[in-house]
Amino acid sequence: MAFSEFEQRRFEKAASRFIETRRPPPEIRPQLDLGFRLEGQSIEIFEIRPDWQRPSETVEESVAKATYVKRAKEWRVYWQRADLRWHRYEPYPTASSIEEFLQVVDEDAHCCFFG
């Protein structure tokens, strides 16, 4: 079940605030930028960079993901390892709100999200 329109707007607003605080300066954004997407019950944060083989094209490199589990009333926090699979972020596997998830990603205490 997808989020309600109200929830979706609230989550988009929180993610937009997070992205704006983490984005590089405008002159660097053509080489590195941040974005997010909401799909189903998940929110994903990703970096946007030019493709190294075709600089006129961009690629998205996933940074962090949270999936809302309604019956548990929690967000499950994931990070993407070198194997390109999502793994639970064991130091902080769940968050009670989207804001808490974004705070965990921002702090990046174990350098899993932004290195």
N, C-alpha and C positions, 0 to 999 in steps of 0.2 A: 504494500500500500504506500503510495507516494505521500509526501507532506501536503498539508493543507496550504492554500494560497497564503494565509497569514503566517504560518510557520516558514514557508519558503522565503517570503519577503524578509522575515526576521533573520533567518540564517544567511541570506544573501547580504543583508546590511552588515551583520557581524563579520562575515568573511571579507567584504569590501573594506571595512575599517582596518582589518588585519593586513590585507594586501597593501593598502596605502601606506601603512607604517613600515612595511618591510621592503617596498619597491626601491630599486636603485634610483639615482638621480636621472632626470629626463634625458640627459645626453648619453647615458649608458644603456637606456632601455632598448635601443635597436639591437644591442648585443646580448642583453640579459634582462628579462622582465619576469614578473610573477603573475599567475592567474589562478582561477578556481572554477570549479563546476559542481553543480548539484545534479545528481542523477539518482533516481529512485530514493533510497534511504541513505545515500552516501554523499559526502562532500569530499572533493579531492583538491589539493593544492599542488600546483606544478610550476616549474620554471619554463620560460619560453626563450629559446635561443635559435640562432641561425644554424641550419644543418651544415656540418663541417665539409661535406662533399658538394653540397649545392647551397651556397650562402644566400641565394635569393629565396629559399624556402625555409620555413621555421619548423622546429621540432619542440615537442613538449616532453619534459622530463619530470616524472612524478616525484613529489617531495613527501607528502603526507596524505592520509585518508582517514576518515572516521565514518563509521556506519552506525546508524541509530537502530537499536534493537528495542522495539516498542514494548514487548512483554517484560523485559528487564529494566526498561526506562533508563537506558544508558547508551552512551556513544562508545563504540569499540574503536580503539586507536591503532592504526597500522603505519608501518614504514616500509619502503621498498628497498630490498637488499640488492646486491649485485646480480642475483639470479633473476631479477625483474619480477619477483613474486612479492605479494604483500604479506608481511609478517606482523604479528601482534607486537606492539611496542611494550615489551615486558616491564620496563621500569614504571610504566604508567598505562596499563592495558585498557582502562576504561575512564570515561569522563562523564560527569553528570549533566553537563550542558555543552553547547557549541562553544561558548566563551571559554570554558575550562579546557576544551580540546585545543583551541587556538592559543591559549596561554602555554600549554605543554609544548606545542610546536614552536612557539616564539622563544621559549627558554632553551629548548633543544639541549638539555643537560648532558646527554650522552652523544651528541653530535651525529645523530642518526638521520635527521631531516635535512639539514643544510651543510653537514660535514663539518 
